[in-house]
Amino acid sequence: MKRPVAVGMILLGVSIVVLFFLNLLLGSVSVPASQVLKILFGGESNDIWQNIILKSRFPQALTALVAGAGLSVAGLQMQTVFRNPLAGPSVLGVSSGASLGVAFVVLLSGRIGGIALSRLGYMGEFAMTIAAIVGSLAIMALIVYVAQKVRGNVTLLIIGVMIGYVATAIIGVLKFFSAEEDVRAYVVWGLGSFARVSGGQVMTFVAIMAVLLPLSFLLVKTLNLLLLGDGYARNLGLNVSRARLWVIICAGVLVAVVTAYCGPISFLGLAVPHLCRGIFRTSDHRVLMPSSLLAGAALALLCNLIARLPGFEGALPVNSVTALIGAPVVAVVLFRRRKEDTAE
């Protein structure tokens, strides 16, 4: 018997609230739950605890929530438009474009300017964010141009993969000729982190995603039509080329923004759509889109919580945690669904 969609959505929403609070409560410094609630509702508390909650844990949890939601929605869109279960947010090379932009700024800063960008603190972080945005948008412009010239999804997919390989090759050359400290700063950025976004950047990031995510829901009907195949979609009045272009732009911009602020976060965009299909047993994007948004936010919060549990502060990269925690969960859901289908 299928689980009611409303119950599943409510459970996902409750899990987000619980995990968000646990992200504020747990960490290398113990803060009582009563004090966390007091700080959140504007009460006076210990200055140290107040700084930990408001300047560190709250921005980090909020970033994880929004980034997980954005990557999951983008992954669902990519898998639908390419009809490929292995398609993810980085499939078109957008993440590689962001990495290339950061590589040009970080790896060449010490060689050309004589001062490692990693030593510039906040200015260095701001420069890396701008570089990632420019690199992502440059690749997005190239992909949009190519999408207008080719008809086949497979051809566009292969071109995106090739762009990723070219970007990786250029980054390798830059690493070879760069100073050790710059290489280390780039590697740290490449590990991904929800803690990188702080201060005014958090509100900017959340505001951008608060606009992009609702806009992505306007493509729900289009995505359902694309599931029927190009022929049926055209017979129903859909301009397939234009629809594919809009979906690619939407997913690409979501990935570009998240990568610019958090670094390349892997696995979430690939796995969460499969997780939602396994839980809700449907291909209807009216269900998959909101469930992917909620499940992605919850899984990102869970991974962020594990990465910063006592004893692991700053030691566990987010990308490692997302794969270690998420992969077994998705595998269990898929195997259970396969077993239920066989039984029926």
C-alpha positions, 0 to 999 in steps of 0.5 A: 500500500502506497504511503499517503503523499501528505503524510510523507511531506509532513514527516519531511517537514518535521524532520527539517525542523528537528534537524535544524534545531539539532544543528543549533544545539550540538557541536564542539561547544555544548549549549543547553536547549533552553538557552538556544531557544532563548537566543532564537527568540531574542532573549539575553544569554551568555555572550559566548553562546549567543555568538556561537548560535547567531554567528556560526551555527544558525548561518551554517544550518540555514545555508545547508538547508537552502543549498540542499534544497537547491541541489536536489531540485536541480538534480531532479530537473537534470535527470528528467530532461536528459532521461538519465538516472545518473545525471546530476547537477554537475553533469553540464560542467557548471560546477567545473566552471565554478571550480575553474573560475576559483582556480584562476583566482586562487592558483594564480594569485600567488604567482602573479601578485606575489600574495596568496589569496588564502591570506586575505581573509574575508576579501579572499573568500569574497573574491573566490565567490565572485570567481565561482559565479563568473566561471559558472555563468560563463559555462552556462552561457556556453551550454545555452548556446550549444543547446540551441544548436544541437537537438539530441539530449545525449549530444548535449550531455556528452558536450557537458562532460567534455567541458568538465574534462577540459576544465579539470585539465586546465585546473591540473596545469594551474596546480602544477605551476602554483605555490603550495599554499595556493594549491592547499587553499583551492583544495580546501575550497573544493571539499565544499563547506556550509560554514563558508557563508557568513555575515551578510553573505547568508542573507544574500544567498538565501534571498537569491535561492528564495527567488529561484526555488519558487520559479523552478516550480513553474516548470513542473508541468513542463517536466511532466510533459517531457517524461512522455517523450518528445513526440507526445510532448509536441502533440500536446503543444509543448515546444520541446527545444524551448522547454529543454532550454528553460529547464537547463537554465533553471538547473544550471543557475541553481547549481551555479549559485550554490557552488559559488557560495558553498563550493562543489557539494556532491551526491545530494543532487544525484541521490535525493531524486531517487530517494523521493521516487523510492519513498513516494513511488511516483514520477509525478513532478507535482510530488517529486519537486516539493519532496526533493526540495524537503528531502534535500534540505533534511539530508543536507542538515543531517550531513552538516550535523554529523560533520560538526559533531563534537570531536569532528569540528573542521575535520570532516569535509561535507562531501565525504559525509554526504556520500557516506551517509546518503549512499546507504540510505538511497541503496536501502530505499531502492532495494526495498522498492525493487523487492516490493515490485517483485513481490507484486 
